[in-house]
Amino acid sequence: MWDYLKTTKKPIVLYGMGNAAKHILDELRIRNIPVAGIFASDGFVRGHSFEGFPVSSYSEAKERFGDMVVLLCFGSHLDDVLLNIQRISKEQELYAPDLPVVGEGLFTSAYAKEHEEDLNWLRSVLADDKSREVLDKLIEYRITGKIEYLFDIVSSDEENYKLLNLNDNESYLDLGAYTGDTVKEFLELTGGYKSIVAVEPEERNFRKLKENTAALENITLINAAISSHDGTLMFTHGIGRGGSIGKGITREIPCVFVDNILSSSNFEVSYIKMDLEGEEIEALKGAEKTIATKKPKLLLAAYHRIDDYWEIPKLILRYNPDYKIYLRKSKGLPAFEVNYYCV
């Protein structure tokens, strides 16, 4: 996709604003690819500018540029937004550039060739043909930016969760519990539970988590980051799920690791969910003993870092080769909500 953008004669127009748009603009500038303008959804057009470009509506962009290349610069799982994106894609040449949520690098055809051995290994260990189809179309999307590959492989959360065979007697460890939305989702799926431990590092999210789970029994809440060790680390506070570990530091917070959480309590884990904004590998390293000896059901986000697709299952199977690993993509653009379901 990036090579094609260097050769197209059509004006290149960004759809959306925010961090992703800035990241895409930076990448285009590095490659000396000119940008003609920016448009936003109607509700976000207020006569302002972004990165030096006046922000117009789609209809204004059409009137100004006519036939253009549109680069999608935001993510959404909302039906009306997805339908609008599909509508625009039928009128214009539209791509959704793939960028890692955390870390550097681009998943280009050269990168895929460089990691051909990793990808072939991954295909060989995935548990079913659907997982291999999901992987192959994710790779095609990441190289080309064409959103039709993503729409082809979407499956419902209800269907995906069936892979885990959850029941009303689970001991659930929620890592990256946010404000309690995944606890709520878990309860809707199971109707009950044996016990819950929910871990969330961001203070505002943790306060809401406490409020939203106040009526539940046998639940333990931990305000800390998950890592491969106990101690402290530097944490960048963000908006919503945007907190992260790394540079741009705001303050030091406590961190804990799974094996120690479980060994220092009477909690018997049967199901672990990890959605940790790119820290899934560190969390897995801190859960080695639990995975090796307890073999809990696992749900892991696999879309934050460029090499998550193979690095996550490599670690899981190193700790316990008996897992069956399924790869699924839930509704939403771009290639977010890509998860491993491990049983």
N, C-alpha and C positions, 0 to 999 in steps of 0.2 A: 504493500500500500504506500509506504513512504517513498519508494522509488517512483511509483506512478504519479504521486503528487508533484514530483519535481518536473514531470513532463507534460502534465495536462495543460491545455490552453484555456480551460474554463476558470472563472474566478472561484477562489476557495473561500468559503464563508463558514464561520464557526456558529454552531447552534448551542447557546448556553454560555453561562459565566461561572466564575468560581475557581477553585483550586485546579480542577481538571482542565478547564479552558486555559488557565495560565500555564500549566504543564505542557499542554499541546502547543500553545503559542511558542513557548521556549524551544520545544523540539523542532518546530517548523523554522524558527529563526536560525537555529544551529545548522539546519540543512539548507538555508537560503531559499526557503519556499515562501513566496509572498502570500499574505492573507488580504483579501479584499474588504472584509467586513465581518460584523457579528450581528446575529439576531437572537431574540429570546421569545419564549412563549408570551402570548398577549398580556397575561397578568403580571409579567415582570418587566414590561416596557414602560419606563417612566421618564423618558427624555434624558437619560443619563448616558455615561460612557463607561467603557471597560478597557483597560490597557491602551487608552488612547483612541479607541474606536467608538463612534456613536452607536448605541444599541438600538436596533430597529426591530420591527415586527417581521414575521415571515412574509406577509403580503408586501410590505415595503421593500424587503430584500429582493423579492421576485420582480417587483417593478423596476428596481435599480439594476439588478444583475442579470435577470432572465434565467438562462440555463446555467446552473452553477454546480460546484461540488460542495456538498454540505458535510461538515465534520461534527458529529454529535459529541458534546463536551460535558455531559452529565449523565447520571444514572437514575433509573426509576423502575418501580415495579407496579405503578398505578396503571390500571387498564386504560383510562382515558388518555394518559400521556403516551403509553405505548401505541395506542391506535393512531394518535396524532403523528408520532414518529414514522409509523408505517405509511400513513397518508403522504407525508413529505417524501418518503423514500420512493413512492410510486411516481412522484412528479420530478424529483431531482436525483442526481447521483449522490447517494448518502453512504458515509462510512462512520464507524465508531472506533476511533483509534484505541488500541489496547495499550494501557499503561499500568505498570504495577502499582498497587495501593501503597506498598512500602518498598523501599529500596530502589535500585537503579536498574537500567537495562531495558531493552525492547525485545519482544518475542518475534523476531523476524525469521524469514526462511533460512538465513545463514545460522541463526541461533538454533533453530530446529535441527538443522543438519549437524551442527556441532554436538547436539545432545541426542542424536539419533539412537545411540545405544541405550540411553536412559529411557527414551520413549518406547523403544521396542521391548525393553524389560517391563515397563509399566503395562503395556498391552498384554504381556504374557501372564501377569499376576492378577489382573482385574477379573472379577468373579463372573461376569456375564457379557454377552454380546452388546447389550444396551450400554454398559459402561464403556466398552471399546468404541462404540459409535459416538458417545458423548465426547470422549477424548479426541477422536479424529476430527470431529466438527469444531471442537474448541480450538484445536490447533489451526484449522483452516480459518476460523474467525480471527485468531490472534495475528496471523500473517496478513490476511487480506482486509480486515476491518469490516467485512460484509455481515450485516446483522441477520441475514436470513439463516445463516448457520446456527445462530443462537436460538431463533424461533423454532427451528427444526428439532431441537433436543430438549425442549422444556417439558418437565413432568411436574405434576402437582405435589405439594408438600405432603398431602395425605398419602399419595402413592409412595413417595420416597420414604416416609416414616415407617411404612409397613415393612420395609427391609430390616428394621431394627426389632420388630416384634415386641414393642414395649407393652408392659402390663401394669396393673394397679398395685404392684408390690415392689416397684423399683426403688433403689437407693440412688438418687440422682445427684450428680455433681455438675453444676452449671458454672462453667468458667467463661467469664465475660457476660455476666447476667444482665448488664445494662440496667434498665429500670424495672425489670421483672417480666418483660414481654415473653421471654423464652420459658420462664417458669409457668406463666399462664398458658402458653402453647402446650407445654408438657402435660399440664393438668387436663386440658381439653382433649388431648390424645388418649390419656390413660384413665381419667376419672378418679384417680387416687394414687397413693404412693406410700412407701415405707418411711423414707426420710429424704430431705433435700439439704444440700449445702450449696449456697450460691455465693460466688466471688465476683466482686466488682471494684476496680481501683478508683474510678472517678468519683469525687465527693458528691457532686450534685446528683449524679445517677444513683449513687448508693443511698442517698436520702430518699429518693423516690422509690428505690427498691424496697427499703424498709417500710414505707407507707403502703406500697402495693401488695406486700406479703404479710402485713401485720395480722391478718386473720388466720393465717396458716399455722398449723401445729407441726412439731418435729422438723423445723427448718432452722438452719444455722446460716447467718450472713457474715461474710468476711470482707472488710474494706481493705483490699490489698491487690497488688499485681501478681500474676502467676508467672513463675520463671522456673529455672532448673535448680534453684537453690533458695534457701531462706536468707533474709538480710534486708537490704534496701537497694533501690535503684532510682534513677532519675526518670521522671514521668512528665510528658508534655500533655497538659490538659487541653481537650478540644471540645467541639460542639457535638452533642449527641454521642455517637459511637466513636468520635474522632480522637479520643485520647490515645497516646502512643508512647512507647518506650524509645528513647534515642536522643537525637540532637534537638536543639531549640528548647532546652530544658527549662521547666518552671520550678519544680521542687522535688525533693527526695520523698519517696513513699516506701512503705514496707512491701516486701515481696515474699511469697511463700511457694512451696512446691508440693505437688500432689501427693507423693509418697509420704511426706511428713505430715500433711493434713490428715491423712488416713491413719498413720501409725500413732498419732498423738490423740486420737479420738476413738470412739466406738463405732464410727461410721463404716458401714460395709457397702462399698460402691458396686453398683451393677450397670450403671449407665453414665457416661461422661460426654458432655458437649463442650467443644472448644471453639470459640470465635473470638480471637484475641488480637485482631488488627496486625497480624504478621508475626506474632510471638508463639505460634503453634508449635514450632520445632523446639523452642526452649521449654515450653510446657510439656511436650512429650518426653524430653530428656529427664524432666523432673518426675515423670510418671512411669519410669522404666520398670520398677519392681511391681507396681500395680498392674501394668499391662502384661507383664510376664507371668504373674502368679494368679491374678484374679480374672483376666481376660474380660473386662467390662465391655459392653456395647459402646461404640464410639461414634460420635458425629463431629466431624472436623471441617471447618472452613478451609478451602484449598485454593483461594484466589488472591491472597494478599501479596505474595512474593512471586517473582517470575519463575522460580524453580519449585514451587510448592507441589505441583502435580506429581513429581516423582520423589522429592525429598521426604514428604510426609509418609507415603506408604513404605519407603525404604526403612525408615526408622521403626514404624509399627511392626513390620515383618521381622526386623532384626530382633526386636524384643519378644515377639511371639509369632512364629510362622504359621500358627493355626487359624489366623484371621482370614475371613472372606471379605474382600474389599470391593465396594460398589461406588461408582462415580455417577453423580447426578447433578443436573442443572435445574434450579427452580426458576420461576417466572422473574423476568427483569432484564434490563439492559444497563451497561454492557455485560461483560462476563463475570458479574458478581453472582452471589448465591450459588456457587459451585462447591459442592460438599462431598466428602467421603463418608460413607455409611459402612461401618466395620462391625462384623459379628463373628 
